[in-house]
Amino acid sequence: MSEMQEIKFVTLTGFANSMEAGMVKELLENNSISVLMQGGNFAGLEPLPMPGGFSEVKLQVPEGELERARQLYDAFFEERGSALHADKDVPEELQS
């Protein structure tokens, strides 16, 4: 019998809601990157607000795929000026 190799997952980024995180999750999975979502919907409800005014949904990817996942995320979302990231459109003085 061969031992199963343990995969360490690391956080790629966080989002204000699970719908936005789901878009990135789908992109990564379509490019053969495994993704775990933490803090997503529970029974159709968004996570409860956290101190600072919003809840955060985190996407995690295998540590060995982190760089490729960042490149895909940046290529499809950051360069297009998307409002997907939780702090993107929040004025700097209001960010905690």
C-alpha positions in Angstrom: 0.0 0.0 0.0 1.2 3.5 -0.7 0.8 6.3 1.7 -1.6 9.1 0.7 0.3 12.4 0.4 -1.1 15.2 2.6 -1.8 18.4 0.7 -1.3 21.7 2.5 -3.9 24.4 1.5 -3.1 28.1 1.8 -5.3 31.2 1.5 -5.3 32.8 -2.0 -7.5 35.8 -1.1 -10.7 36.9 0.7 -14.0 38.2 -0.6 -17.0 40.1 0.8 -19.4 37.4 -0.2 -19.6 33.9 -1.5 -21.0 34.8 -5.0 -17.8 36.7 -5.8 -15.6 33.9 -4.3 -17.6 31.4 -6.4 -16.6 33.1 -9.6 -12.9 32.8 -8.8 -13.4 29.3 -7.5 -14.9 28.3 -10.8 -12.1 29.9 -12.8 -9.5 28.1 -10.8 -11.2 24.7 -11.0 -11.6 25.1 -14.7 -7.8 25.4 -14.8 -7.3 22.2 -12.8 -6.6 23.9 -9.4 -8.3 22.4 -6.4 -10.1 25.1 -4.3 -11.5 25.1 -0.7 -14.0 27.9 0.2 -14.1 28.9 3.9 -16.9 31.0 5.3 -19.3 30.5 2.4 -23.1 30.2 2.5 -24.8 28.2 5.1 -28.4 27.3 4.3 -28.5 30.1 1.7 -27.4 32.8 4.1 -24.2 34.9 3.8 -21.8 34.6 6.8 -22.6 37.0 9.7 -20.9 40.4 9.4 -17.6 40.6 11.1 -16.1 43.6 12.9 -15.3 46.2 10.2 -18.6 45.9 8.4 -18.3 42.9 6.2 -17.9 39.1 6.4 -15.1 37.4 4.6 -15.1 34.3 2.5 -11.6 32.9 1.9 -10.5 30.7 -1.0 -7.7 28.3 -0.3 -5.6 26.4 -2.9 -2.8 23.8 -2.6 0.4 25.4 -1.5 2.2 24.2 -4.7 -0.5 25.9 -6.9 -0.5 29.2 -5.1 1.6 31.1 -7.6 -0.4 29.8 -10.6 -3.7 30.6 -8.9 -2.5 34.2 -8.2 -1.5 34.6 -11.8 -4.9 33.4 -13.0 -6.7 35.6 -10.5 -4.7 38.7 -11.4 -5.0 38.1 -15.2 -8.8 37.8 -15.1 -9.9 40.0 -12.2 -7.3 42.5 -10.9 -6.3 43.9 -14.3 -9.9 44.5 -15.3 -10.5 46.7 -12.3 -13.1 44.3 -10.9 -14.7 45.1 -7.5 -14.3 41.4 -6.5 -11.8 42.0 -3.7 -13.4 43.0 -0.4 -11.3 46.2 0.1 -11.0 47.3 -3.5 -13.5 50.1 -3.6 -13.3 51.1 0.0 -11.6 54.4 0.6 -8.2 54.0 2.3 -9.3 56.0 5.4 -12.3 53.7 5.9 -10.3 50.4 5.7 -9.6 48.8 9.1 
